[in-house]
């Protein structure tokens, strides 16, 4: 598999062939999605992202091995997705958080027009999901929204709907048998509540980056590896995803996590989408700016309204210094934000 590398150059994850018969592998894939509520011979799986990406490919193939019908949409469209769920009686699907945001932005009368009662499981991953967004999805569809943290390199944790409702924002506890540690920049393990880079092992499933031994070495400490995600543990061992290390903003010596600011901006009804980046600043090192896609034509005072909204809910050092508007955002085909392109565009 070839996930996108943070700098933009694809990195191939290469694993050893297991030698197991295809039927055994197929059964293992089918068994792996059972914890998410997938049922054999009784389901319709909706694909809303390209199948060349690891997650939609894996979940759709696993559903196929369970005997599910697969419905594939070439491009995500919010209302068309609801129409497909009703038409095909979809039971399960895999989303990323921006899909949730776009579904929730549909007018209530549009969302209420479709029968979604066939849905049993919605799975999401790929980026930190705003607590308010996921809560609204639960309020709308019921406790059917599952979450996991993982990458092509391996799965880290998962959380069922009931567990998330008890601890909003968590991505769950590490999977059984998996070693997960949060390390600081010196490789020391941090204490609960502190932010650290998420490192984890791959027991029985070693990998390397294809033709890139330097990359293979660079993301490892001992038997543990990282994809660059930052997180924190609570006192009970539940993991919370903060952001990507490469997206972290350092302003005046203080860390700002773009995802937190974006999540706050998305609670403002005038915001359809938001991206927060750090740009060079002679005094502060970096300053925080927010790029916003308005839900409709922006009023002359929308920037001031958004700055006031941030002032009401964010610490002063986290607040954007300015607001820029954009009609859309550069994203991968699976909906992941290409923040690097925005940094290049607004660096000046």
N, C-alpha and C positions, 0 to 999 in steps of 0.2 A: 504494500500500500504506500501511497505517496501523499502524506499530509503537507500542507503549506508550512514552510519554515517562517519564523517571525521576520527575518530580513526580507522575505519574499521569494527566496529560491527553494523549490520543492526539495524535500528530503525523503528518500526512499527507506522505509522500514523493512528490513530483510530478516526473515526468520528461517530457521532450519526446517526442512521438510520432515514431517513426523513419521512418514512411512505407514501411517494408519490407513485402512481401507476407506474409500469414500463414504460408505454407508455409516461407518463409525463416526466420521467427522460430521456428517449430516445430523446424526442423532445428538451429538454433543452440541451442535449449534441450536437445535430445537430445544434441548434441555436448558440451554443458557438463558432463554427468554421466558421460561416458565415462571421465575420469580416475579416478573412484571405482569403476570396475569394472563399471558397468552395461553389459549386452550387449543388442544389438538383437534384438527378436522372441523373446526367451528369458528371461522373468523375470516375477516376481510381486512387486509392491511393496506393503508393508503401511504404512498410514497410522495412526498412533496419537495424533495431535494434530489439532485443528480446522483445517480447510482455509482459514479466513479469515486464518491467520497465514502470513507470507511463506515460511518454510522448508518446512513440510509441503506447502503449495500448490505451490511451485516444483518440489520434487523429485518429487512425485507427477505433476504435469503433464509434466515432462520424461520420467519413466518411461513415461507414457502415449504420448508421442510416439515412444518407442522401440518401442512395441507391447506393453508390459507389461500384464498384468492388474493392476488396482488393488483391493486389499482395504482397506476402511475401517472402523475401529472407532470408535464414537462417544465412548468414554471409555477411558482407559488402565486396564487391570487386569493385573497381572503374570502370573498363571497363564493368564488368557484370552488374553494375547498369545502365550504359548508354544503354547497349543492352536491358535491361528489359524495360527502358523508351520507347525506339523505338518500341519494339515488342508489348507491351501492351498498347501503347498510354497513358502513365501515365500522369495525370493532376496535381497531388499534392503529396508531401511527406514531411517527417520530418527528419532533419539531425542534426548532431553536427558538430562543426567547423573542426575537424580532417577529416571528410568525404570530406568537401570542399577542404582541403589541398591535399588529395590524388587524388581527381578528377583533380585538377589543375596541379598536377605533371605528369599526363598522357601526352605523346607527343601530340603536336598540331594535327598531322595527325590522331591520334587515336580519339581525342575528336571530330574532324571534320567528322569522319566516320559515326556518328549516327544522326538520325533525332530526335531532342528533341523539336520540335515545338509544341507538345501537352501540354508541361508543362505550367501551369498557376500560380502555387504557390509552392514555396519551403519555409519551415519554419525551423528555427534553434534556438537552445538554448543549455544549458548544460555547457557552458564555455565561457569566453571572446573570441570573434572572432577578429582576427587581421583585422584592417581596410583594409589593402591592399588585404587580401584574399577575403573579402566580396566584395570589389570593383571589383576585377577580376571576381568574379562570376556574378556580375551585368553586367560587360562588355561582358561577354560570353553569358549569358542567357537572359539578359534584366532585367528591374526592376520588378522582380517577387519574390525577396527574402525578407521574413518577419522575424522578430525577436521578441522574448518575453523574459522576465525575470520571472522565477517562479520555483517552486519546488513542490513536492507532497503536501507540507504544504499550497500552494496557489500561485496564479498568482499575479505578482506585476505590470508589465507594458508590453506594446507592441509597436512596431513601424512598419509602413508600408514602402515599398521600397522608395517611394518618400520622406517621412519624414527623412529616414536615409541618403539619398543622400544630403539632405540639412544640416544635422548635422551628419557627419560620426562618428561612434563610439557609438552613443547613443543607449540605449535599450528602449527609449521612455519615455513618461510621465506616472505617476501612473494611473491605471485604475480609471474611474469615481467611486466615492463613497468610494475609498480606502484611508486610512491614511497611508502614508509612511514617515518615519523620518530617518535621518542619525544621529547616536549618537556616541559620543566618548566613551573612556573606562570608564568614570565616569558617563555615561548616559545622558550627556548634548548634545543638538542638535547642530550640526556643521553648519557653514555658507556655502552658495554656493561656490563651488570651493574647499572646504576642503573635505578630505576623512573621511568617517565614516561607521560604521556597519549599514547595511540596516535592519530596523525594520518595520514591517507592520502588519495591523490587518486582521482579517478574519470575516468580518461582515456576520452574518447569517450562518457561516460555521465553528463553533468551532471544535477543535481537541485536542487530547492529544497523547503522545507517549505511546504505549501499554506497560503496566506493568513497566513503568519507570516515576514515578511522579517527581523524581529528575531532569531528563532531561526536562520534561515538564515545571518545574519551572525555570530551568537554562536559557532557551532561551527566557524568557519573561521579559518585563518591562511594568507593567500595562496591558493594553489590546493589546499590541504589541508583536510580536515575531520575531525571526531572525533564519535563517539557516546558518549564519556565513559569508554571502557575504559582501564585502566591495564595496562602490561606492561613487560617488560624484554627486551633482546636479550642473547644470549650472544656470546662472542668470534667465533663462526662465523656470526653473522647469523640464528640461530634465535630465534623470538619465543616468549615465555612470557606467558600471560595471568594477571594478578594479581587484578583485581577491577574494579568500577565506581567511578569517582571519587566518585559520590554516596553510596556505601556505605562509603567509607574512614572509619576511626575515628582521631581524633587525641586521644591520651591522654598528658598530661604532655609534650607537644611531640613525641611519637613516633608514627609511622604504624603502624596495625595493619590488616591486610587480613582482613576477615571470612572470606573463602573459605579462607584457610590454617587458621584455627582450626576452621572447620566441617569441613574435610577431616580434621583430626586427630580430632575428636570422632566422626566416622563410622567410624573404625577400631575403636571400642569396640562390641562385639557388642550391648550393651544399648541402643544408640542406633539408632532407626529413621530419624530425620531430625534435622537441627540447623540453627539459624539464629543467627548472632551479630550483634549490633547494638551501637552506641554510644548511651549515654543521658547526659543532662547530669549533670555532677559538679562541685560547687563548688570542689573542690581540684584535680582533674586535667583539668578541661574536659569530658572525656567518660570514662566508665568502660565496660569491656567486660562485657557480659552474654551468656550463651548460653541460648537457648530450645531445649529438647530434647523431641522426641517419642519416648517410650520404646518399645522393641520389644515390651514386655509391661508389666503393672502394675508400677510402680516400687517397689523396696524402700525402706525408710526411709533407708538410707544411700547410695542411688544418687547423690545430688548430691555427697556427699563422694567417692565412687569416681570420678566424672567430673572433679572438681577435681584429684584425685590423678593421674588419667590425663593431664590437661593439664600438670600440673607436671612429669611425666616426659618430655614431648615438646615443650614450647613454652617459649620465653623468658619470663621473668617478666612483662614488660610486655604480652605477648600473651594471658596467661591470663585467663579470665573471672573477674570478681569474685564473681559469683553465677550459679547455675543455676536457671532456671525451667522448669517442665514444662507441656506443652500436648498435647492429644490429636491435633491436626492443625495444619496451617499454611495461611494464606491463600496461594493460588497462582493464577496465570492458568490458562486452559484448556490451555495448552501446558506447564504444569509449572513456570513461572518463579516464584520466590518473591516475594511482595509484601512486601518488607522494610519499606517505608514504613508499612504498617499495624501491623506489630509495634513499630516505633519509637513510633508514637502510643499503642499499648496499654501499653507498658512505660516510657514516658518519666517517669512519676511514681514 
